[in-house]
Amino acid sequence: MGWLFGRRRVAPTTTAGVPGVAIYAGYPEVWETSNELVTPEKRYTTYANILANTSIVAAGVRYFLNLIASSTWTFTPAEADTDGQFAERLEAMLTEDPDTPWHRIVRRAAMYRFYGFSVQEWTMKRHEEGYFTYADIAPRAQKTIYRWDVEPTGKVLGVVQQDPHSSEYIYLPRNKVLYVVDDTLHDSPEGLGLFRHLVEPAHRLQRYLQLEGHGFETDLRGIPVGYAPFAELARMVQAEEITQTDRERLEKPMREFIKNHIRTPKLSLLLDSAVYASEDEAARPVNVKQWQVDLLKGSANSFAENAAAIERTNRELARILNVEQLLLGATATGSLALSEDKTHAFHQVIEGALTEICEAVDADIIDRAWAMNGWPDEMKPKATTAAIRYRDVAQIGQVLRDIATAGAPLEPDDPAINDVRDLMGVERVDLEEQRRRADEDAVLRREEMEAMRTAPPNDDDPGSEEGMAA
């Protein structure tokens, strides 16, 4: 059966398979059936409308990006970089030299999670000390990336951007950009971001809100209805018992009230209390007044069900974005433990995104800087980020106190001291100075104890042996 399967030997250094997405002349294969997603122009327009007009999406995206941008970046020196000189230089190259601040570069790189990919082009300049540094790392909007230069194995060699002003096509080689992609669910170079998952529920939410608005606009409950003996007034005019002017004067208060029925302090109405009489011989009075105002009443409607559908869809959107904790507190249900659990899960998502961005920075930014300057690879640092999570200062203080009680007190130069002061918003202390003072105090205590031990006995001291004998 080898002829049927094309069975053959493959060397370990040879790639035999291919990606699952076909790319025709630089255009990735599109599996979308929705008309608003089938082309890049329509797709990114749809995403932009969801982001701008769906409140929970806007809040969730900004919440995620703000936490990403507030992350603390460090560049860990290599083992060979004993004095950390290259790590300090790289940190200055990324945080001081570019025109765009580093936190904005990280924020824009993190958009890969929503669009599926992000592309930023870096430009270098000559530093006054002679080496190459970064002049800027600028974003290239996803909607302007039209074609992809991809090897048959799926490796991206470059992208083609269309200038939105001149419609000119610009080729950006892969080694000139910071490129991050979410290819977990789709191995297209464009990836598959969260915005794609938001399209259907966002449209559903928009429809529910539209129905709710129509329901409020067409609900007649509470609208005033006026009753007046219009037929009798018309007969009296015809019989010349009153004039048309008199009729209009009588009807005017009722008509003005119905027309201006919005409740205001000045809006009131005084009506005649006369009632209709039956037309039989007794002419008995009835309960219906000749002049009367009522409010329309209606049976139960679907407002409650529609509101539940809106809330359910909002939660669905928040769940896709991993920001469901933003909705806690809107109802009577929920707990602190639930909020902490969801917040912890969200922080894990952020740390995962930061890990992927760190890997891209190592490959696309740090490696390029080392190649441009010809620096030795053994001096190359690694980009790392600190974990982002809420820290309770009181709880941390209690833990440190318990550790000290257990027999492991903090040393004067322990870094945890400044970490806690940072959380409290208090100025840091010089840990080396604290250590020096602690050492001096320890020396003084030892000298005092030694002096007391070697001091000659004092006969006048009642605590000494000679004094007690006396």
C-alpha positions as CSV (number, residue, x, y, z in Angstrom):
1,M,0.0,0.0,0.0
2,G,3.0,2.3,0.0
3,W,2.2,3.5,-3.5
4,L,-1.3,4.6,-2.3
5,F,0.0,6.7,0.6
6,G,3.2,7.9,-1.1
7,R,5.1,6.4,1.7
8,R,8.8,7.5,1.8
9,R,11.6,8.1,4.2
10,V,11.9,11.6,5.6
11,A,15.2,12.9,7.1
12,P,14.9,14.3,10.6
13,T,16.2,17.7,9.4
14,T,13.5,17.9,6.7
15,T,10.0,19.3,7.1
16,A,7.5,17.1,5.3
17,G,4.1,18.7,6.3
18,V,2.5,22.0,5.4
19,P,0.2,24.4,7.2
20,G,-3.6,24.0,7.0
21,V,-4.2,27.3,5.4
22,A,-3.7,27.9,1.7
23,I,-2.3,31.3,0.7
24,Y,-3.0,32.5,-2.9
25,A,-0.7,35.2,-4.2
26,G,-0.1,36.4,-0.6
27,Y,-3.8,36.3,0.4
28,P,-4.7,33.8,3.1
29,E,-7.6,31.5,2.4
30,V,-10.9,32.8,3.9
31,W,-13.4,30.4,5.4
32,E,-15.9,33.0,6.4
33,T,-19.4,32.8,5.1
34,S,-20.6,36.1,6.6
35,N,-20.7,38.9,4.1
36,E,-19.3,41.4,6.7
37,L,-16.2,39.2,7.4
38,V,-15.3,37.9,4.0
39,T,-12.8,40.7,3.1
40,P,-10.3,42.5,5.3
41,E,-12.0,45.8,4.8
42,K,-15.4,44.6,6.0
43,R,-13.8,42.4,8.7
44,Y,-11.9,45.2,10.4
45,T,-14.8,47.6,10.0
46,T,-17.0,45.1,11.8
47,Y,-14.4,44.8,14.6
48,A,-14.1,48.5,14.9
49,N,-17.9,48.9,15.2
50,I,-18.1,46.3,17.9
51,L,-15.2,47.9,19.8
52,A,-16.7,51.4,19.6
53,N,-20.4,50.6,20.2
54,T,-20.4,47.7,22.6
55,S,-19.7,49.0,26.1
56,I,-18.6,45.7,27.7
57,V,-16.2,45.1,24.8
58,A,-14.7,48.6,25.1
59,A,-14.4,48.3,28.9
60,G,-12.8,44.8,28.7
61,V,-10.3,45.7,26.0
62,R,-9.2,48.9,27.8
63,Y,-9.0,47.0,31.1
64,F,-6.7,44.4,29.6
65,L,-4.5,46.9,27.8
66,N,-4.1,49.1,30.8
67,L,-2.9,46.2,32.9
68,I,-0.6,45.1,30.1
69,A,0.9,48.6,29.8
70,S,1.4,48.8,33.6
71,S,3.6,45.7,33.7
72,T,7.1,46.1,34.9
73,W,9.8,45.1,32.4
74,T,13.2,44.0,33.4
75,F,16.1,42.8,31.2
76,T,18.0,40.0,33.0
77,P,21.7,40.1,32.3
78,A,23.4,37.1,30.8
79,E,25.8,35.1,33.0
80,A,28.7,36.4,31.0
81,D,27.5,40.0,31.6
82,T,28.8,40.1,35.1
83,D,28.5,43.9,35.6
84,G,25.1,44.1,33.7
85,Q,26.5,46.6,31.3
86,F,24.7,45.2,28.2
87,A,21.4,44.7,30.0
88,E,21.5,48.4,31.2
89,R,22.3,49.5,27.6
90,L,19.4,47.5,26.2
91,E,17.0,48.9,28.7
92,A,18.0,52.4,27.7
93,M,17.7,51.5,24.0
94,L,14.0,50.4,24.5
95,T,12.8,52.7,27.3
96,E,14.7,56.0,26.6
97,D,15.7,56.2,23.0
98,P,12.5,55.4,20.9
99,D,10.1,58.2,20.1
100,T,7.2,56.0,21.3
101,P,7.3,55.2,25.0
102,W,7.8,51.5,25.8
103,H,4.5,51.0,27.6
104,R,2.7,52.1,24.4
105,I,4.7,49.7,22.3
106,V,3.7,46.9,24.6
107,R,0.1,48.0,24.6
108,R,-0.1,48.0,20.8
109,A,1.7,44.6,20.6
110,A,-0.9,43.2,22.9
111,M,-3.7,43.9,20.4
112,Y,-2.7,40.6,18.7
113,R,-4.9,39.0,21.3
114,F,-8.0,40.7,19.9
115,Y,-7.2,41.0,16.1
116,G,-5.2,37.8,15.9
117,F,-1.9,39.5,15.1
118,S,0.0,42.7,15.5
119,V,2.8,44.2,13.4
120,Q,5.1,47.1,14.4
121,E,8.0,48.4,12.4
122,W,11.2,49.3,14.1
123,T,13.7,51.9,12.9
124,M,17.2,52.4,14.2
125,K,19.6,55.3,14.5
126,R,23.2,55.8,15.5
127,H,23.7,56.6,19.2
128,E,26.2,59.2,20.2
129,E,28.4,56.5,21.6
130,G,28.6,54.9,18.2
131,Y,26.3,51.8,18.5
132,F,22.9,51.4,16.8
133,T,19.8,52.0,19.0
134,Y,16.1,52.2,18.3
135,A,14.7,55.4,16.9
136,D,11.1,54.2,17.1
137,I,8.9,51.1,17.1
138,A,5.7,52.2,15.3
139,P,2.5,50.3,14.8
140,R,1.2,49.1,11.4
141,A,-2.6,48.9,11.6
142,Q,-4.0,45.5,10.9
143,K,-6.5,46.9,8.4
144,T,-3.5,48.0,6.2
145,I,-1.9,44.6,6.0
146,Y,-3.2,43.0,2.8
147,R,-0.7,40.3,1.7
148,W,1.7,37.9,3.4
149,D,5.0,36.6,2.1
150,V,5.0,33.1,3.5
151,E,7.2,30.0,2.8
152,P,5.4,26.7,2.0
153,T,6.3,25.6,5.5
154,G,4.3,28.5,6.9
155,K,7.3,30.7,8.0
156,V,6.5,34.4,7.5
157,L,9.1,36.2,5.4
158,G,7.4,39.6,5.2
159,V,4.1,41.5,4.9
160,V,2.7,43.9,2.3
161,Q,1.1,47.1,3.7
162,Q,-1.1,49.4,1.7
163,D,-0.7,53.0,2.3
164,P,-4.1,54.4,3.3
165,H,-3.3,57.8,1.8
166,S,-1.7,56.9,-1.6
167,S,-2.9,53.2,-1.8
168,E,0.8,52.4,-2.5
169,Y,2.0,48.9,-1.6
170,I,4.9,48.8,0.9
171,Y,6.9,45.6,1.6
172,L,7.9,45.1,5.2
173,P,10.5,42.3,5.6
174,R,10.0,40.0,8.6
175,N,13.4,41.0,10.1
176,K,12.2,44.6,10.2
177,V,9.1,44.2,12.3
178,L,7.9,43.1,15.8
179,Y,5.3,40.5,14.9
180,V,3.0,38.7,17.4
181,V,0.4,36.2,16.4
182,D,-2.3,34.1,18.1
183,D,-2.2,31.0,15.9
184,T,-3.6,28.6,18.6
185,L,-6.9,28.0,16.8
186,H,-5.9,29.0,13.3
187,D,-2.5,28.7,11.6
188,S,-3.1,31.5,9.3
189,P,-0.4,34.3,9.5
190,E,-3.3,36.6,10.5
191,G,-4.2,34.3,13.5
192,L,-7.6,34.2,15.1
193,G,-8.3,36.8,17.7
194,L,-11.1,37.4,20.2
195,F,-12.9,39.9,18.1
196,R,-13.9,37.2,15.8
197,H,-15.7,35.4,18.6
198,L,-17.5,38.6,19.6
199,V,-19.2,39.2,16.3
200,E,-22.3,37.0,16.7
201,P,-23.1,37.8,20.3
202,A,-22.4,41.5,19.7
203,H,-25.0,41.6,16.9
204,R,-27.4,39.7,19.1
205,L,-27.0,42.2,21.9
206,Q,-27.5,45.1,19.5
207,R,-30.8,43.5,18.3
208,Y,-32.0,43.0,21.9
209,L,-31.2,46.6,22.8
210,Q,-33.1,47.7,19.6
211,L,-36.1,45.7,20.6
212,E,-36.0,47.1,24.1
213,G,-36.0,50.6,22.7
214,H,-38.9,49.9,20.4
215,G,-40.8,48.4,23.3
216,F,-40.4,51.6,25.4
217,E,-41.3,53.8,22.5
218,T,-44.4,51.9,21.6
219,D,-45.6,51.1,25.1
220,L,-48.8,53.1,25.6
221,R,-49.1,52.4,29.3
222,G,-49.3,55.6,31.3
223,I,-50.4,57.8,28.4
224,P,-53.3,60.1,29.5
225,V,-56.7,59.7,27.8
226,G,-59.2,62.6,28.1
227,Y,-63.0,62.3,28.1
228,A,-65.3,65.2,27.3
229,P,-68.9,65.6,26.1
230,F,-67.7,66.6,22.6
231,A,-70.9,65.4,20.9
232,E,-73.1,67.4,23.3
233,L,-71.0,70.5,22.7
234,A,-71.3,70.1,19.0
235,R,-75.1,69.8,19.3
236,M,-75.2,72.9,21.4
237,V,-73.2,74.8,18.8
238,Q,-75.5,73.6,16.1
239,A,-78.5,74.5,18.1
240,E,-76.9,78.0,18.7
241,E,-77.1,77.5,22.4
242,I,-73.3,78.3,22.5
243,T,-71.0,79.7,20.0
244,Q,-68.0,77.9,18.4
245,T,-65.7,80.2,20.4
246,D,-67.4,79.1,23.6
247,R,-67.0,75.5,22.5
248,E,-63.3,75.9,21.8
249,R,-62.8,77.7,25.1
250,L,-64.4,74.8,27.0
251,E,-62.3,72.2,25.2
252,K,-59.0,74.0,25.3
253,P,-58.0,73.0,28.9
254,M,-58.5,69.3,28.1
255,R,-56.7,69.5,24.7
256,E,-53.8,71.4,26.2
257,F,-53.4,68.9,29.0
258,I,-53.4,65.9,26.7
259,K,-50.9,67.7,24.4
260,N,-48.6,68.7,27.2
261,H,-48.9,65.6,29.4
262,I,-45.3,65.6,30.5
263,R,-45.3,66.0,34.3
264,T,-44.2,69.4,35.5
265,P,-44.9,71.3,38.7
266,K,-47.1,73.7,36.7
267,L,-49.1,71.1,34.9
268,S,-52.6,70.5,36.5
269,L,-56.2,70.2,35.4
270,L,-59.4,71.1,37.0
271,L,-62.5,69.4,35.6
272,D,-66.3,69.5,36.1
273,S,-67.5,66.7,38.3
274,A,-70.9,66.4,36.5
275,V,-71.7,62.9,35.5
276,Y,-73.8,61.5,32.6
277,A,-77.5,60.5,33.3
278,S,-79.3,57.5,31.8
279,E,-81.6,58.2,29.0
280,D,-84.6,56.3,30.5
281,E,-87.5,57.9,32.3
282,A,-85.8,58.0,35.6
283,A,-82.7,59.7,34.2
284,R,-80.6,58.2,36.9
285,P,-77.0,59.5,37.2
286,V,-74.2,57.1,36.2
287,N,-70.6,56.7,37.4
288,V,-69.0,58.1,34.3
289,K,-68.1,61.8,34.5
290,Q,-68.6,64.0,31.5
291,W,-65.1,65.4,31.9
292,Q,-62.5,62.9,32.9
293,V,-58.8,62.0,32.5
294,D,-57.5,58.4,32.8
295,L,-54.1,56.7,32.1
296,L,-53.9,53.8,29.7
297,K,-53.2,50.5,31.4
298,G,-51.8,47.4,29.8
299,S,-51.2,43.8,30.5
300,A,-47.7,42.3,31.2
301,N,-45.1,42.7,28.5
302,S,-41.8,41.1,27.7
303,F,-39.5,43.8,29.1
304,A,-38.3,41.5,31.9
305,E,-37.4,38.6,29.4
306,N,-35.7,41.1,27.1
307,A,-33.6,42.5,30.0
308,A,-32.6,39.0,31.0
309,A,-31.5,38.3,27.4
310,I,-29.5,41.5,27.4
311,E,-27.8,40.7,30.7
312,R,-27.1,37.1,29.5
313,T,-25.5,38.3,26.3
314,N,-23.4,40.9,28.1
315,R,-22.0,38.2,30.3
316,E,-21.3,36.1,27.3
317,L,-19.2,38.9,25.8
318,A,-17.5,39.5,29.1
319,R,-16.7,35.7,29.4
320,I,-15.1,35.7,26.0
321,L,-12.9,38.6,27.0
322,N,-12.2,37.0,30.4
323,V,-13.5,40.1,32.2
324,E,-16.6,38.7,33.7
325,Q,-15.5,40.1,37.1
326,L,-16.3,43.6,35.8
327,L,-20.0,42.6,36.0
328,L,-19.9,41.4,39.6
329,G,-21.9,43.6,41.9
330,A,-24.6,44.5,39.3
331,T,-26.9,41.9,40.9
332,A,-27.4,40.7,44.5
333,T,-25.5,37.5,43.7
334,G,-21.7,37.0,43.9
335,S,-19.1,36.9,46.6
336,L,-15.6,38.2,47.3
337,A,-14.1,34.7,46.8
338,L,-15.8,34.5,43.4
339,S,-14.4,38.0,42.4
340,E,-10.9,37.0,43.6
341,D,-11.0,33.8,41.7
342,K,-12.1,35.4,38.4
343,T,-9.6,38.2,38.9
344,H,-6.8,35.7,39.5
345,A,-7.8,33.8,36.3
346,F,-7.7,37.1,34.3
347,H,-4.3,37.9,35.6
348,Q,-3.1,34.5,34.4
349,V,-4.4,35.4,31.0
350,I,-2.4,38.7,31.1
351,E,0.7,36.9,32.2
352,G,0.3,34.5,29.3
353,A,0.0,37.3,26.8
354,L,3.1,39.1,28.3
355,T,5.1,35.8,28.0
356,E,4.3,35.7,24.3
357,I,5.2,39.4,23.8
358,C,8.5,38.8,25.7
359,E,9.3,35.9,23.3
360,A,8.6,38.2,20.3
361,V,10.7,41.0,21.9
362,D,13.6,38.6,22.4
363,A,13.5,37.4,18.8
364,D,12.5,40.5,16.9
365,I,14.0,43.3,19.0
366,I,16.9,42.1,21.1
367,D,18.3,39.7,18.5
368,R,18.1,42.4,15.8
369,A,19.9,44.9,18.1
370,W,22.7,42.4,18.7
371,A,23.0,41.5,15.0
372,M,23.2,45.2,14.0
373,N,25.9,46.0,16.6
374,G,27.8,42.8,16.3
375,W,27.7,42.2,20.1
376,P,28.6,38.7,21.4
377,D,25.6,36.5,21.9
378,E,26.8,35.4,25.3
379,M,26.1,39.0,26.5
380,K,22.5,39.0,25.3
381,P,20.0,39.6,28.1
382,K,16.4,38.2,28.3
383,A,13.3,40.3,28.6
384,T,11.0,39.4,31.5
385,T,8.0,40.9,33.2
386,A,6.8,40.9,36.8
387,A,3.5,39.2,37.6
388,I,0.5,41.5,37.6
389,R,-1.9,41.0,40.4
390,Y,-3.5,42.9,43.2
391,R,-1.6,42.7,46.5
392,D,-3.1,43.4,49.9
393,V,-0.5,45.3,51.9
394,A,-2.1,44.3,55.2
395,Q,-2.1,40.7,54.3
396,I,1.5,40.8,53.1
397,G,2.5,42.5,56.4
398,Q,0.7,39.8,58.4
399,V,2.5,37.0,56.5
400,L,5.9,38.7,57.1
401,R,5.1,39.1,60.8
402,D,4.1,35.4,61.0
403,I,7.4,34.4,59.3
404,A,9.3,36.6,61.8
405,T,7.4,35.0,64.7
406,A,8.3,31.6,63.4
407,G,12.0,32.5,63.7
408,A,12.9,34.1,60.4
409,P,12.8,37.8,60.9
410,L,13.6,40.2,58.0
411,E,17.2,41.3,57.6
412,P,17.7,45.1,57.5
413,D,18.6,44.9,53.8
414,D,15.9,42.5,52.8
415,P,14.3,43.6,49.4
416,A,10.8,42.8,50.8
417,I,11.1,46.0,52.8
418,N,11.1,48.3,49.8
419,D,8.6,46.1,48.0
420,V,6.1,46.7,50.8
421,R,6.9,50.4,50.9
422,D,6.2,50.6,47.2
423,L,2.8,49.0,47.7
424,M,2.1,51.5,50.5
425,G,3.2,54.4,48.3
426,V,6.0,55.3,50.8
427,E,9.4,56.5,49.8
428,R,12.0,53.7,49.6
429,V,14.9,53.4,52.0
430,D,18.6,52.8,51.3
431,L,19.0,49.1,52.1
432,E,22.8,49.3,52.1
433,E,22.7,52.2,54.6
434,Q,20.3,50.1,56.7
435,R,22.7,47.2,56.6
436,R,25.6,49.4,57.5
437,R,23.8,50.9,60.5
438,A,22.7,47.4,61.7
439,D,26.3,46.2,61.5
440,E,27.5,49.2,63.5
441,D,24.9,48.7,66.1
442,A,25.9,45.0,66.4
443,V,29.6,46.0,66.8
444,L,28.7,48.5,69.5
445,R,26.6,45.9,71.4
446,R,29.4,43.3,71.2
447,E,31.9,45.9,72.5
448,E,29.6,46.9,75.4
449,M,29.2,43.2,76.4
450,E,32.9,42.6,76.1
451,A,33.6,45.7,78.3
452,M,31.1,44.5,80.9
453,R,32.6,41.1,80.9
454,T,36.2,42.3,81.3
455,A,35.5,45.2,83.7
456,P,37.2,44.9,87.2
457,P,34.8,44.1,90.1
458,N,33.2,47.0,91.9
459,D,33.1,46.5,95.8
460,D,30.4,49.2,96.1
461,D,28.2,47.4,93.7
462,P,25.7,45.4,95.7
463,G,25.1,43.1,92.8
464,S,28.8,41.9,92.7
465,E,30.1,39.0,94.7
466,E,32.3,41.2,96.8
467,G,29.4,43.6,97.5
468,M,27.2,40.7,98.5
469,A,29.8,39.3,100.9
470,A,30.2,42.7,102.5
